[in-house]
Amino acid sequence: MTTMLTLALTMHGYIADLNLFFIELLVLTSSISLWVRDVITEASYLGDHTKAVRKGLEFGFNLFVLSEILIFAALFWAYLHSAMNPTTELGLQWAPLDIEKVEAMELPLLNTIILLSSGATVTYAHHAWIQNSYKGAAIFMAITTLLIVIFVALQFCEYFFALFTIADGVYGSVFYAGTGLHMFHMITLIIMLSISTIRVTKRTMSQTHSLNLDTTIIYSHVLDVIWLALFVLFYVWV
Amino acid sequence: MSMPSSFDRDDQDEVNELVYHELVWKKIKENPFVPVGMLATFVAVTTAIVKMKSGNKESANVWFRWRVIAQAATIGSLAFGAMYQQRDRFLKDSNMTLEEMQTEKIKNKAKEREKLWIEELERRDTAIQQRKELAELKKIELEKIKNESSKIVAELKELEERVKEKSSKK
């Protein structure tokens, strides 16, 4: 809530600088850390995660994944709505007149390949976990985390060198809304993956209590597939 | 009106004239593996999540593997499709067939080799020339030395004769 408020007020010029936002980010990060610590304690040491609780968490997470898919569906809809019927302001064409598109077969392709490799490593981590290999799971989760970090860094580079901004008409808005939302999810995924890696290394998860790992794996796969759709629609088919 | 630039793609105007769904249809027809691969990826990941939910982790893992394979195939077909298109466009631009290009290439190579061989021969020629000059110089030097030595020999003989004359007088 406060993040949204500070961001909105900054974007609309009611707050002059980003200091308040950074303080807010610090508060958010620390509260998330403490919350996660509490949940891990409840799950691993207090034994509060009974079968019913796990079922509820899993159900909640699956609904969350569904809502993710729906929010991206909304963004794809917005994109296609503008693309299929470009207005006169856009020069009656898509991508709009005088927009210098990002070349799909350059950095985005590399990003896609990195993301695909992360998909492969996370699948191997899952396989290792099923085979009861804590070490293999931990190593491959760590590699996955690293790959996602590289992905986010490259995404920053892409935004930095792109020749249009979020303010450049509907194309810029919808492009950055789509890919940017995906990037924020990737940052979340980095947090989730690193927490899972640490938990596997510290062995606070077992074969029967690995909801954290399972949900992280599902999440990473879903985000990978969403990126495929994003890549094809936003970068290739324009 | 903007000026034409070498950065323009030839088919850009043609692409810009297409309505979006026509463009997508064109792209799909150019590379039908992409939508098929995407569909396969979606199916695989959905099945995997359903299996995960039912608690069958091994089966979910197998489906996740299929997800990665389908996605890799999709991306691979995209990349190779782009490469193929680039090649096609290049061939179209160059108004030559592939065979002509290859014969041209072979001809160029032969010419290049000939040129290199001639250069090599010239290099050898100059080397021989240089050696000849050197030999000439050496000859002259030898001639000089011979002259000098013959002079010295003559002097020696004179001296010897003088010595003989002196001794006979005594």
Interface residues (C-beta under 8 A of the other chain):
Chain A: E58 N62 V65 L80 A83 M84 N85 P86 Q93 W94 A104 M105 L109 T112 I113 L116 G119 A120 T123 H126 H127 I130 D214 I217 I218 H221 V222 D224 V225 L228 A229 F231 V232 V236 W237 V238
Chain B: N16 E17 V19 Y20 H21 L23 V24 K27 V34 M38 T41 F42 V45 A48 I49 M52 K53 K57 E58 A60 N61 F64 R65 R67 V68 Q71 A72 T74 I75 L78 A79 A82
